[in-house]
């Protein structure tokens, strides 16, 4: 563990740069949200900043199209707020929508099987992961 900490502290300059970049992205996200109408602010997110090009991901193609039309005014508003962004790259990164996951099925284990699993779990070492898994299965199937 000490060597891991030594490596981490040895990379302090790299971590500071990364932390500063992340903080700048958070500030740009807030500035972007302030520059956009509410319907776009909720669906467009700052992805990265490389040089003076801001990458923005939109949740849908429609939001990306609207943002692309608004890029000139967004750049102007960002400049008025002190952000040094010259261009904006818009990409669609849709949110994964789908039906909710079905509830886990209730496991039914017969009394004989439960006894056998208890016996097997008791025969294994106390710190055995298999024994722990068997006990969880027995507890959840009752």
N, CA, C and O atoms as a GROMACS GRO file, in nm:
protein
  568
    1UNK      N    1   0.083  -0.120   0.000
    1UNK     CA    2   0.000   0.000   0.000
    1UNK      C    3   0.087   0.125   0.000
    1UNK      O    4   0.054   0.225  -0.064
    2UNK      N    5   0.198   0.119   0.073
    2UNK     CA    6   0.287   0.235   0.079
    2UNK      C    7   0.338   0.269  -0.060
    2UNK      O    8   0.351   0.387  -0.093
    3UNK      N    9   0.369   0.168  -0.142
    3UNK     CA   10   0.420   0.196  -0.275
    3UNK      C   11   0.311   0.261  -0.361
    3UNK      O   12   0.342   0.347  -0.444
    4UNK      N   13   0.185   0.221  -0.342
    4UNK     CA   14   0.076   0.284  -0.417
    4UNK      C   15   0.063   0.431  -0.380
    4UNK      O   16   0.042   0.516  -0.466
    5UNK      N   17   0.074   0.460  -0.251
    5UNK     CA   18   0.069   0.600  -0.207
    5UNK      C   19   0.187   0.678  -0.259
    5UNK      O   20   0.174   0.795  -0.297
    6UNK      N   21   0.305   0.615  -0.260
    6UNK     CA   22   0.423   0.683  -0.312
    6UNK      C   23   0.405   0.718  -0.459
    6UNK      O   24   0.440   0.827  -0.503
    7UNK      N   25   0.348   0.623  -0.536
    7UNK     CA   26   0.322   0.650  -0.678
    7UNK      C   27   0.223   0.764  -0.693
    7UNK      O   28   0.240   0.852  -0.778
    8UNK      N   29   0.120   0.762  -0.609
    8UNK     CA   30   0.017   0.866  -0.616
    8UNK      C   31   0.077   1.003  -0.586
    8UNK      O   32   0.050   1.099  -0.658
    9UNK      N   33   0.156   1.012  -0.480
    9UNK     CA   34   0.215   1.140  -0.445
    9UNK      C   35   0.322   1.180  -0.545
    9UNK      O   36   0.348   1.299  -0.564
   10UNK      N   37   0.385   1.081  -0.610
   10UNK     CA   38   0.484   1.111  -0.712
   10UNK      C   39   0.420   1.173  -0.836
   10UNK      O   40   0.487   1.241  -0.913
   11UNK      N   41   0.293   1.149  -0.854
   11UNK     CA   42   0.221   1.204  -0.969
   11UNK      C   43   0.139   1.326  -0.930
   11UNK      O   44   0.040   1.358  -0.995
   12UNK      N   45   0.179   1.393  -0.825
   12UNK     CA   46   0.101   1.505  -0.774
   12UNK      C   47   0.081   1.613  -0.879
   12UNK      O   48  -0.027   1.672  -0.887
   13UNK      N   49   0.184   1.640  -0.960
   13UNK     CA   50   0.168   1.743  -1.063
   13UNK      C   51   0.062   1.702  -1.166
   13UNK      O   52  -0.020   1.783  -1.208
   14UNK      N   53   0.066   1.574  -1.206
   14UNK     CA   54  -0.034   1.525  -1.302
   14UNK      C   55  -0.174   1.531  -1.242
   14UNK      O   56  -0.269   1.567  -1.311
   15UNK      N   57  -0.186   1.498  -1.114
   15UNK     CA   58  -0.317   1.503  -1.049
   15UNK      C   59  -0.366   1.647  -1.037
   15UNK      O   60  -0.485   1.674  -1.051
   16UNK      N   61  -0.275   1.740  -1.011
   16UNK     CA   62  -0.315   1.881  -1.002
   16UNK      C   63  -0.367   1.930  -1.136
   16UNK      O   64  -0.466   2.003  -1.142
   17UNK      N   65  -0.299   1.891  -1.244
   17UNK     CA   66  -0.343   1.931  -1.377
   17UNK      C   67  -0.481   1.872  -1.406
   17UNK      O   68  -0.569   1.940  -1.458
   18UNK      N   69  -0.498   1.745  -1.373
   18UNK     CA   70  -0.627   1.679  -1.395
   18UNK      C   71  -0.737   1.744  -1.311
   18UNK      O   72  -0.848   1.765  -1.360
   19UNK      N   73  -0.706   1.777  -1.187
   19UNK     CA   74  -0.804   1.840  -1.100
   19UNK      C   75  -0.841   1.980  -1.153
   19UNK      O   76  -0.958   2.018  -1.149
   20UNK      N   77  -0.743   2.053  -1.200
   20UNK     CA   78  -0.771   2.187  -1.254
   20UNK      C   79  -0.858   2.177  -1.379
   20UNK      O   80  -0.949   2.258  -1.399
   21UNK      N   81  -0.830   2.078  -1.465
   21UNK     CA   82  -0.910   2.060  -1.586
   21UNK      C   83  -1.054   2.022  -1.550
   21UNK      O   84  -1.148   2.074  -1.608
   22UNK      N   85  -1.069   1.932  -1.453
   22UNK     CA   86  -1.203   1.892  -1.410
   22UNK      C   87  -1.279   2.012  -1.352
   22UNK      O   88  -1.398   2.028  -1.379
   23UNK      N   89  -1.213   2.094  -1.274
   23UNK     CA   90  -1.277   2.212  -1.216
   23UNK      C   91  -1.318   2.310  -1.326
   23UNK      O   92  -1.424   2.372  -1.319
   24UNK      N   93  -1.234   2.322  -1.429
   24UNK     CA   94  -1.268   2.411  -1.539
   24UNK      C   95  -1.390   2.358  -1.614
   24UNK      O   96  -1.477   2.435  -1.655
   25UNK      N   97  -1.398   2.227  -1.633
   25UNK     CA   98  -1.514   2.168  -1.700
   25UNK      C   99  -1.642   2.190  -1.620
   25UNK      O  100  -1.748   2.214  -1.676
   26UNK      N  101  -1.631   2.181  -1.488
   26UNK     CA  102  -1.749   2.205  -1.403
   26UNK      C  103  -1.794   2.350  -1.416
   26UNK      O  104  -1.914   2.378  -1.425
   27UNK      N  105  -1.698   2.442  -1.416
   27UNK     CA  106  -1.734   2.584  -1.434
   27UNK      C  107  -1.797   2.607  -1.572
   27UNK      O  108  -1.895   2.680  -1.583
   28UNK      N  109  -1.740   2.546  -1.676
   28UNK     CA  110  -1.796   2.562  -1.810
   28UNK      C  111  -1.936   2.503  -1.820
   28UNK      O  112  -2.023   2.557  -1.889
   29UNK      N  113  -1.959   2.392  -1.750
   29UNK     CA  114  -2.093   2.332  -1.748
   29UNK      C  115  -2.193   2.431  -1.690
   29UNK      O  116  -2.302   2.449  -1.744
   30UNK      N  117  -2.156   2.497  -1.580
   30UNK     CA  118  -2.245   2.596  -1.519
   30UNK      C  119  -2.267   2.715  -1.613
   30UNK      O  120  -2.379   2.765  -1.625
   31UNK      N  121  -2.160   2.760  -1.678
   31UNK     CA  122  -2.173   2.871  -1.772
   31UNK      C  123  -2.262   2.832  -1.891
   31UNK      O  124  -2.345   2.910  -1.936
   32UNK      N  125  -2.242   2.710  -1.941
   32UNK     CA  126  -2.323   2.663  -2.054
   32UNK      C  127  -2.470   2.657  -2.015
   32UNK      O  128  -2.556   2.702  -2.091
   33UNK      N  129  -2.499   2.603  -1.897
   33UNK     CA  130  -2.639   2.594  -1.853
   33UNK      C  131  -2.701   2.734  -1.844
   33UNK      O  132  -2.819   2.751  -1.874
   34UNK      N  133  -2.623   2.832  -1.802
   34UNK     CA  134  -2.675   2.968  -1.790
   34UNK      C  135  -2.698   3.030  -1.928
   34UNK      O  136  -2.783   3.118  -1.943
   35UNK      N  137  -2.624   2.985  -2.030
   35UNK     CA  138  -2.636   3.042  -2.164
   35UNK      C  139  -2.748   2.978  -2.247
   35UNK      O  140  -2.792   3.037  -2.346
   36UNK      N  141  -2.793   2.862  -2.208
   36UNK     CA  142  -2.890   2.788  -2.288
   36UNK      C  143  -3.031   2.802  -2.233
   36UNK      O  144  -3.049   2.823  -2.113
   37UNK      N  145  -3.130   2.792  -2.321
   37UNK     CA  146  -3.269   2.786  -2.271
   37UNK      C  147  -3.289   2.657  -2.191
   37UNK      O  148  -3.216   2.560  -2.209
   38UNK      N  149  -3.386   2.657  -2.105
   38UNK     CA  150  -3.407   2.545  -2.012
   38UNK      C  151  -3.420   2.412  -2.083
   38UNK      O  152  -3.367   2.312  -2.035
   39UNK      N  153  -3.490   2.407  -2.196
   39UNK     CA  154  -3.510   2.280  -2.264
   39UNK      C  155  -3.380   2.223  -2.320
   39UNK      O  156  -3.370   2.102  -2.340
   40UNK      N  157  -3.281   2.307  -2.346
   40UNK     CA  158  -3.151   2.258  -2.391
   40UNK      C  159  -3.054   2.238  -2.275
   40UNK      O  160  -2.969   2.149  -2.279
   41UNK      N  161  -3.066   2.320  -2.174
   41UNK     CA  162  -2.973   2.313  -2.061
   41UNK      C  163  -2.978   2.177  -1.992
   41UNK      O  164  -2.878   2.129  -1.940
   42UNK      N  165  -3.096   2.116  -1.992
   42UNK     CA  166  -3.110   1.986  -1.925
   42UNK      C  167  -3.061   1.870  -2.011
   42UNK      O  168  -3.040   1.760  -1.959
   43UNK      N  169  -3.042   1.892  -2.141
   43UNK     CA  170  -3.005   1.781  -2.229
   43UNK      C  171  -2.867   1.796  -2.292
   43UNK      O  172  -2.823   1.706  -2.363
   44UNK      N  173  -2.797   1.905  -2.267
   44UNK     CA  174  -2.664   1.928  -2.324
   44UNK      C  175  -2.563   1.938  -2.210
   44UNK      O  176  -2.585   2.008  -2.111
   45UNK      N  177  -2.452   1.867  -2.225
   45UNK     CA  178  -2.354   1.858  -2.116
   45UNK      C  179  -2.212   1.876  -2.170
   45UNK      O  180  -2.179   1.826  -2.277
   46UNK      N  181  -2.131   1.948  -2.096
   46UNK     CA  182  -1.991   1.966  -2.134
   46UNK      C  183  -1.920   1.832  -2.124
   46UNK      O  184  -1.927   1.765  -2.021
   47UNK      N  185  -1.853   1.794  -2.230
   47UNK     CA  186  -1.780   1.667  -2.232
   47UNK      C  187  -1.630   1.689  -2.212
   47UNK      O  188  -1.566   1.616  -2.137
   48UNK      N  189  -1.574   1.791  -2.280
   48UNK     CA  190  -1.431   1.814  -2.269
   48UNK      C  191  -1.398   1.951  -2.326
   48UNK      O  192  -1.480   2.014  -2.394
   49UNK      N  193  -1.278   1.994  -2.297
   49UNK     CA  194  -1.225   2.118  -2.352
   49UNK      C  195  -1.084   2.090  -2.396
   49UNK      O  196  -0.997   2.056  -2.315
   50UNK      N  197  -1.060   2.103  -2.525
   50UNK     CA  198  -0.926   2.085  -2.580
   50UNK      C  199  -0.886   2.214  -2.646
   50UNK      O  200  -0.944   2.255  -2.747
   51UNK      N  201  -0.786   2.277  -2.589
   51UNK     CA  202  -0.746   2.407  -2.641
   51UNK      C  203  -0.860   2.505  -2.621
   51UNK      O  204  -0.900   2.534  -2.508
   52UNK      N  205  -0.911   2.555  -2.732
   52UNK     CA  206  -1.024   2.649  -2.723
   52UNK      C  207  -1.150   2.590  -2.787
   52UNK      O  208  -1.243   2.663  -2.820
   53UNK      N  209  -1.152   2.457  -2.804
   53UNK     CA  210  -1.269   2.389  -2.859
   53UNK      C  211  -1.343   2.315  -2.748
   53UNK      O  212  -1.287   2.229  -2.680
   54UNK      N  213  -1.468   2.349  -2.731
   54UNK     CA  214  -1.552   2.288  -2.629
   54UNK      C  215  -1.634   2.176  -2.692
   54UNK      O  216  -1.704   2.198  -2.791
   55UNK      N  217  -1.625   2.056  -2.634
   55UNK     CA  218  -1.705   1.943  -2.681
   55UNK      C  219  -1.827   1.931  -2.591
   55UNK      O  220  -1.816   1.927  -2.469
   56UNK      N  221  -1.943   1.925  -2.654
   56UNK     CA  222  -2.070   1.916  -2.582
   56UNK      C  223  -2.144   1.792  -2.630
   56UNK      O  224  -2.157   1.770  -2.750
   57UNK      N  225  -2.193   1.712  -2.537
   57UNK     CA  226  -2.274   1.594  -2.569
   57UNK      C  227  -2.420   1.627  -2.541
   57UNK      O  228  -2.454   1.683  -2.437
   58UNK      N  229  -2.505   1.590  -2.636
   58UNK     CA  230  -2.649   1.611  -2.622
   58UNK      C  231  -2.718   1.476  -2.609
   58UNK      O  232  -2.674   1.376  -2.666
   59UNK      N  233  -2.827   1.474  -2.534
   59UNK     CA  234  -2.900   1.350  -2.509
   59UNK      C  235  -2.978   1.300  -2.630
   59UNK      O  236  -3.014   1.183  -2.636
   60UNK      N  237  -3.005   1.387  -2.726
   60UNK     CA  238  -3.084   1.346  -2.842
   60UNK      C  239  -3.038   1.421  -2.966
   60UNK      O  240  -2.971   1.524  -2.958
   61UNK      N  241  -3.075   1.368  -3.080
   61UNK     CA  242  -3.043   1.435  -3.206
   61UNK      C  243  -3.113   1.569  -3.219
   61UNK      O  244  -3.057   1.664  -3.274
   62UNK      N  245  -3.234   1.577  -3.169
   62UNK     CA  246  -3.310   1.702  -3.176
   62UNK      C  247  -3.240   1.811  -3.094
   62UNK      O  248  -3.228   1.925  -3.140
   63UNK      N  249  -3.194   1.776  -2.975
   63UNK     CA  250  -3.124   1.873  -2.892
   63UNK      C  251  -2.993   1.915  -2.958
   63UNK      O  252  -2.955   2.032  -2.953
   64UNK      N  253  -2.924   1.820  -3.020
   64UNK     CA  254  -2.799   1.852  -3.089
   64UNK      C  255  -2.824   1.946  -3.206
   64UNK      O  256  -2.747   2.039  -3.228
   65UNK      N  257  -2.931   1.924  -3.280
   65UNK     CA  258  -2.964   2.011  -3.392
   65UNK      C  259  -2.995   2.153  -3.345
   65UNK      O  260  -2.949   2.251  -3.405
   66UNK      N  261  -3.072   2.164  -3.238
   66UNK     CA  262  -3.104   2.296  -3.183
   66UNK      C  263  -2.978   2.366  -3.131
   66UNK      O  264  -2.961   2.486  -3.150
   67UNK      N  265  -2.891   2.290  -3.067
   67UNK     CA  266  -2.768   2.350  -3.015
   67UNK      C  267  -2.678   2.395  -3.130
   67UNK      O  268  -2.618   2.502  -3.122
   68UNK      N  269  -2.668   2.315  -3.235
   68UNK     CA  270  -2.584   2.354  -3.350
   68UNK      C  271  -2.633   2.487  -3.410
   68UNK      O  272  -2.552   2.569  -3.452
   69UNK      N  273  -2.764   2.507  -3.412
   69UNK     CA  274  -2.818   2.633  -3.462
   69UNK      C  275  -2.784   2.748  -3.369
   69UNK      O  276  -2.768   2.862  -3.413
   70UNK      N  277  -2.772   2.719  -3.240
   70UNK     CA  278  -2.748   2.824  -3.141
   70UNK      C  279  -2.600   2.847  -3.111
   70UNK      O  280  -2.568   2.932  -3.028
   71UNK      N  281  -2.511   2.774  -3.176
   71UNK     CA  282  -2.367   2.784  -3.144
   71UNK      C  283  -2.315   2.927  -3.149
   71UNK      O  284  -2.246   2.968  -3.055
   72UNK      N  285  -2.344   3.007  -3.253
   72UNK     CA  286  -2.290   3.143  -3.254
   72UNK      C  287  -2.331   3.226  -3.132
   72UNK      O  288  -2.248   3.296  -3.074
   73UNK      N  289  -2.458   3.218  -3.095
   73UNK     CA  290  -2.502   3.297  -2.979
   73UNK      C  291  -2.446   3.240  -2.849
   73UNK      O  292  -2.417   3.315  -2.756
   74UNK      N  293  -2.431   3.106  -2.841
   74UNK     CA  294  -2.373   3.045  -2.721
   74UNK      C  295  -2.228   3.088  -2.707
   74UNK      O  296  -2.184   3.120  -2.597
   75UNK      N  297  -2.153   3.088  -2.817
   75UNK     CA  298  -2.014   3.133  -2.812
   75UNK      C  299  -2.004   3.278  -2.765
   75UNK      O  300  -1.917   3.313  -2.685
   76UNK      N  301  -2.095   3.361  -2.814
   76UNK     CA  302  -2.095   3.502  -2.774
   76UNK      C  303  -2.125   3.515  -2.624
   76UNK      O  304  -2.058   3.590  -2.554
   77UNK      N  305  -2.226   3.443  -2.577
   77UNK     CA  306  -2.262   3.450  -2.434
   77UNK      C  307  -2.149   3.396  -2.346
   77UNK      O  308  -2.121   3.452  -2.240
   78UNK      N  309  -2.085   3.288  -2.389
   78UNK     CA  310  -1.973   3.234  -2.312
   78UNK      C  311  -1.858   3.334  -2.306
   78UNK      O  312  -1.794   3.349  -2.203
   79UNK      N  313  -1.832   3.403  -2.419
   79UNK     CA  314  -1.727   3.504  -2.421
   79UNK      C  315  -1.760   3.619  -2.327
   79UNK      O  316  -1.672   3.672  -2.259
   80UNK      N  317  -1.887   3.659  -2.324
   80UNK     CA  318  -1.929   3.766  -2.234
   80UNK      C  319  -1.910   3.726  -2.088
   80UNK      O  320  -1.888   3.812  -2.002
   81UNK      N  321  -1.918   3.597  -2.060
   81UNK     CA  322  -1.902   3.546  -1.924
   81UNK      C  323  -1.756   3.514  -1.892
   81UNK      O  324  -1.726   3.469  -1.781
   82UNK      N  325  -1.665   3.537  -1.987
   82UNK     CA  326  -1.523   3.519  -1.960
   82UNK      C  327  -1.465   3.386  -2.001
   82UNK      O  328  -1.348   3.360  -1.972
   83UNK      N  329  -1.541   3.301  -2.066
   83UNK     CA  330  -1.490   3.171  -2.110
   83UNK      C  331  -1.417   3.189  -2.242
   83UNK      O  332  -1.467   3.255  -2.334
   84UNK      N  333  -1.298   3.132  -2.251
   84UNK     CA  334  -1.219   3.145  -2.374
   84UNK      C  335  -1.243   3.025  -2.464
   84UNK      O  336  -1.158   2.938  -2.479
   85UNK      N  337  -1.361   3.022  -2.525
   85UNK     CA  338  -1.399   2.914  -2.615
   85UNK      C  339  -1.419   2.976  -2.753
   85UNK      O  340  -1.493   3.074  -2.769
   86UNK      N  341  -1.353   2.917  -2.853
   86UNK     CA  342  -1.361   2.969  -2.988
   86UNK      C  343  -1.456   2.887  -3.075
   86UNK      O  344  -1.523   2.939  -3.164
   87UNK      N  345  -1.462   2.755  -3.046
   87UNK     CA  346  -1.552   2.670  -3.126
   87UNK      C  347  -1.618   2.567  -3.036
   87UNK      O  348  -1.570   2.535  -2.927
   88UNK      N  349  -1.729   2.515  -3.084
   88UNK     CA  350  -1.805   2.414  -3.011
   88UNK      C  351  -1.827   2.296  -3.103
   88UNK      O  352  -1.872   2.311  -3.217
   89UNK      N  353  -1.796   2.178  -3.052
   89UNK     CA  354  -1.820   2.053  -3.124
   89UNK      C  355  -1.935   1.983  -3.055
   89UNK      O  356  -1.929   1.955  -2.936
   90UNK      N  357  -2.041   1.954  -3.130
   90UNK     CA  358  -2.162   1.895  -3.074
   90UNK      C  359  -2.171   1.749  -3.117
   90UNK      O  360  -2.155   1.717  -3.235
   91UNK      N  361  -2.196   1.662  -3.021
   91UNK     CA  362  -2.214   1.520  -3.049
   91UNK      C  363  -2.339   1.471  -2.979
   91UNK      O  364  -2.382   1.526  -2.878
   92UNK      N  365  -2.396   1.366  -3.035
   92UNK     CA  366  -2.514   1.304  -2.974
   92UNK      C  367  -2.468   1.185  -2.892
   92UNK      O  368  -2.404   1.094  -2.946
   93UNK      N  369  -2.498   1.184  -2.766
   93UNK     CA  370  -2.471   1.072  -2.676
   93UNK      C  371  -2.602   1.042  -2.604
   93UNK      O  372  -2.625   1.090  -2.493
   94UNK      N  373  -2.688   0.962  -2.667
   94UNK     CA  374  -2.821   0.940  -2.609
   94UNK      C  375  -2.815   0.868  -2.475
   94UNK      O  376  -2.728   0.784  -2.450
   95UNK      N  377  -2.907   0.903  -2.392
   95UNK     CA  378  -2.924   0.837  -2.263
   95UNK      C  379  -2.990   0.703  -2.290
   95UNK      O  380  -3.083   0.694  -2.370
   96UNK      N  381  -2.943   0.602  -2.224
   96UNK     CA  382  -2.999   0.467  -2.244
   96UNK      C  383  -3.136   0.460  -2.178
   96UNK      O  384  -3.148   0.457  -2.055
   97UNK      N  385  -3.239   0.456  -2.261
   97UNK     CA  386  -3.375   0.441  -2.211
   97UNK      C  387  -3.419   0.298  -2.237
   97UNK      O  388  -3.376   0.236  -2.335
   98UNK      N  389  -3.499   0.246  -2.154
   98UNK     CA  390  -3.550   0.112  -2.175
   98UNK      C  391  -3.646   0.076  -2.065
   98UNK      O  392  -3.666   0.151  -1.970
   99UNK      N  393  -3.705  -0.038  -2.080
   99UNK     CA  394  -3.799  -0.079  -1.976
   99UNK      C  395  -3.723  -0.106  -1.846
   99UNK      O  396  -3.608  -0.148  -1.848
  100UNK      N  397  -3.788  -0.081  -1.735
  100UNK     CA  398  -3.721  -0.107  -1.607
  100UNK      C  399  -3.689  -0.256  -1.592
  100UNK      O  400  -3.758  -0.342  -1.646
  101UNK      N  401  -3.584  -0.283  -1.520
  101UNK     CA  402  -3.544  -0.421  -1.498
  101UNK      C  403  -3.653  -0.494  -1.420
  101UNK      O  404  -3.711  -0.438  -1.328
  102UNK      N  405  -3.680  -0.618  -1.458
  102UNK     CA  406  -3.782  -0.692  -1.384
  102UNK      C  407  -3.734  -0.721  -1.243
  102UNK      O  408  -3.613  -0.735  -1.219
  103UNK      N  409  -3.826  -0.730  -1.149
  103UNK     CA  410  -3.784  -0.759  -1.011
  103UNK      C  411  -3.720  -0.898  -1.006
  103UNK      O  412  -3.759  -0.987  -1.081
  104UNK      N  413  -3.624  -0.916  -0.918
  104UNK     CA  414  -3.560  -1.047  -0.908
  104UNK      C  415  -3.663  -1.152  -0.867
  104UNK      O  416  -3.751  -1.128  -0.784
  105UNK      N  417  -3.648  -1.268  -0.926
  105UNK     CA  418  -3.743  -1.374  -0.893
  105UNK      C  419  -3.710  -1.432  -0.755
  105UNK      O  420  -3.594  -1.439  -0.714
  106UNK      N  421  -3.814  -1.472  -0.686
  106UNK     CA  422  -3.797  -1.531  -0.553
  106UNK      C  423  -3.756  -1.676  -0.570
  106UNK      O  424  -3.824  -1.754  -0.637
  107UNK      N  425  -3.645  -1.712  -0.510
  107UNK     CA  426  -3.597  -1.850  -0.521
  107UNK      C  427  -3.667  -1.938  -0.419
  107UNK      O  428  -3.682  -1.903  -0.302
  108UNK      N  429  -3.709  -2.052  -0.467
  108UNK     CA  430  -3.773  -2.150  -0.378
  108UNK      C  431  -3.680  -2.269  -0.365
  108UNK      O  432  -3.643  -2.331  -0.465
  109UNK      N  433  -3.645  -2.301  -0.244
  109UNK     CA  434  -3.557  -2.416  -0.218
  109UNK      C  435  -3.629  -2.506  -0.119
  109UNK      O  436  -3.681  -2.460  -0.017
  110UNK      N  437  -3.631  -2.634  -0.150
  110UNK     CA  438  -3.700  -2.729  -0.062
  110UNK      C  439  -3.626  -2.740   0.072
  110UNK      O  440  -3.509  -2.705   0.082
  111UNK      N  441  -3.698  -2.790   0.173
  111UNK     CA  442  -3.638  -2.807   0.305
  111UNK      C  443  -3.519  -2.903   0.302
  111UNK      O  444  -3.419  -2.880   0.370
  112UNK      N  445  -3.530  -3.009   0.224
  112UNK     CA  446  -3.418  -3.104   0.212
  112UNK      C  447  -3.295  -3.036   0.152
  112UNK      O  448  -3.183  -3.056   0.199
  113UNK      N  449  -3.316  -2.957   0.048
  113UNK     CA  450  -3.205  -2.888  -0.016
  113UNK      C  451  -3.143  -2.786   0.079
  113UNK      O  452  -3.021  -2.770   0.083
  114UNK      N  453  -3.228  -2.716   0.157
  114UNK     CA  454  -3.176  -2.618   0.254
  114UNK      C  455  -3.089  -2.689   0.358
  114UNK      O  456  -2.981  -2.639   0.393
  115UNK      N  457  -3.134  -2.804   0.408
  115UNK     CA  458  -3.055  -2.880   0.505
  115UNK      C  459  -2.920  -2.920   0.446
  115UNK      O  460  -2.816  -2.907   0.510
  116UNK      N  461  -2.923  -2.968   0.321
  116UNK     CA  462  -2.800  -3.010   0.255
  116UNK      C  463  -2.705  -2.891   0.233
  116UNK      O  464  -2.583  -2.904   0.250
  117UNK      N  465  -2.762  -2.776   0.196
  117UNK     CA  466  -2.676  -2.658   0.176
  117UNK      C  467  -2.618  -2.611   0.308
  117UNK      O  468  -2.501  -2.572   0.314
  118UNK      N  469  -2.698  -2.614   0.416
  118UNK     CA  470  -2.646  -2.580   0.548
  118UNK      C  471  -2.531  -2.673   0.586
  118UNK      O  472  -2.427  -2.628   0.633
  119UNK      N  473  -2.550  -2.801   0.564
  119UNK     CA  474  -2.445  -2.898   0.598
  119UNK      C  475  -2.319  -2.871   0.516
  119UNK      O  476  -2.208  -2.878   0.569
  120UNK      N  477  -2.336  -2.841   0.388
  120UNK     CA  478  -2.220  -2.811   0.305
  120UNK      C  479  -2.150  -2.683   0.350
  120UNK      O  480  -2.028  -2.680   0.360
  121UNK      N  481  -2.228  -2.579   0.378
  121UNK     CA  482  -2.170  -2.452   0.424
  121UNK      C  483  -2.096  -2.472   0.556
  121UNK      O  484  -1.989  -2.414   0.576
  122UNK      N  485  -2.152  -2.554   0.648
  122UNK     CA  486  -2.088  -2.578   0.777
  122UNK      C  487  -1.960  -2.660   0.762
  122UNK      O  488  -1.870  -2.649   0.845
  123UNK      N  489  -1.950  -2.740   0.657
  123UNK     CA  490  -1.831  -2.823   0.638
  123UNK      C  491  -1.715  -2.743   0.575
  123UNK      O  492  -1.600  -2.788   0.578
  124UNK      N  493  -1.745  -2.628   0.520
  124UNK     CA  494  -1.641  -2.545   0.458
  124UNK      C  495  -1.576  -2.455   0.562
  124UNK      O  496  -1.636  -2.430   0.667
  125UNK      N  497  -1.454  -2.405   0.536
  125UNK     CA  498  -1.391  -2.312   0.630
  125UNK      C  499  -1.478  -2.189   0.653
  125UNK      O  500  -1.553  -2.148   0.565
  126UNK      N  501  -1.468  -2.132   0.771
  126UNK     CA  502  -1.555  -2.020   0.809
  126UNK      C  503  -1.539  -1.899   0.717
  126UNK      O  504  -1.636  -1.828   0.692
  127UNK      N  505  -1.418  -1.876   0.666
  127UNK     CA  506  -1.395  -1.759   0.582
  127UNK      C  507  -1.408  -1.791   0.432
  127UNK      O  508  -1.365  -1.712   0.348
  128UNK      N  509  -1.466  -1.905   0.399
  128UNK     CA  510  -1.481  -1.947   0.260
  128UNK      C  511  -1.586  -1.862   0.189
  128UNK      O  512  -1.697  -1.846   0.240
  129UNK      N  513  -1.553  -1.808   0.072
  129UNK     CA  514  -1.653  -1.732  -0.003
  129UNK      C  515  -1.767  -1.820  -0.051
  129UNK      O  516  -1.880  -1.772  -0.066
  130UNK      N  517  -1.741  -1.946  -0.075
  130UNK     CA  518  -1.848  -2.038  -0.117
  130UNK      C  519  -1.947  -2.058  -0.003
  130UNK      O  520  -2.068  -2.059  -0.025
  131UNK      N  521  -1.895  -2.073   0.119
  131UNK     CA  522  -1.984  -2.089   0.234
  131UNK      C  523  -2.069  -1.964   0.253
  131UNK      O  524  -2.189  -1.973   0.281
  132UNK      N  525  -2.007  -1.846   0.237
  132UNK     CA  526  -2.083  -1.721   0.251
  132UNK      C  527  -2.191  -1.712   0.144
  132UNK      O  528  -2.303  -1.669   0.172
  133UNK      N  529  -2.158  -1.751   0.021
  133UNK     CA  530  -2.256  -1.746  -0.087
  133UNK      C  531  -2.371  -1.844  -0.061
  133UNK      O  532  -2.487  -1.811  -0.086
  134UNK      N  533  -2.339  -1.961  -0.011
  134UNK     CA  534  -2.443  -2.059   0.021
  134UNK      C  535  -2.537  -2.005   0.129
  134UNK      O  536  -2.659  -2.019   0.119
  135UNK      N  537  -2.479  -1.944   0.231
  135UNK     CA  538  -2.563  -1.889   0.340
  135UNK      C  539  -2.654  -1.777   0.288
  135UNK      O  540  -2.770  -1.767   0.328
  136UNK      N  541  -2.600  -1.693   0.199
  136UNK     CA  542  -2.683  -1.587   0.141
  136UNK      C  543  -2.797  -1.648   0.059
  136UNK      O  544  -2.911  -1.602   0.067
  137UNK      N  545  -2.766  -1.749  -0.019
  137UNK     CA  546  -2.869  -1.815  -0.099
  137UNK      C  547  -2.977  -1.875  -0.010
  137UNK      O  548  -3.096  -1.864  -0.039
  138UNK      N  549  -2.936  -1.939   0.099
  138UNK     CA  550  -3.033  -1.999   0.191
  138UNK      C  551  -3.119  -1.890   0.254
  138UNK      O  552  -3.241  -1.906   0.265
  139UNK      N  553  -3.057  -1.780   0.297
  139UNK     CA  554  -3.132  -1.671   0.360
  139UNK      C  555  -3.232  -1.607   0.264
  139UNK      O  556  -3.344  -1.573   0.303
  140UNK      N  557  -3.193  -1.591   0.140
  140UNK     CA  558  -3.280  -1.522   0.041
  140UNK      C  559  -3.388  -1.613  -0.016
  140UNK      O  560  -3.485  -1.565  -0.073
  141UNK      N  561  -3.372  -1.743   0.000
  141UNK     CA  562  -3.468  -1.833  -0.061
  141UNK      C  563  -3.573  -1.880   0.036
  141UNK      O  564  -3.656  -1.964   0.001
  142UNK      N  565  -3.572  -1.829   0.157
  142UNK     CA  566  -3.664  -1.876   0.258
  142UNK      C  567  -3.788  -1.806   0.256
  142UNK      O  568  -3.876  -1.835   0.336
   0.00000   0.00000   0.00000
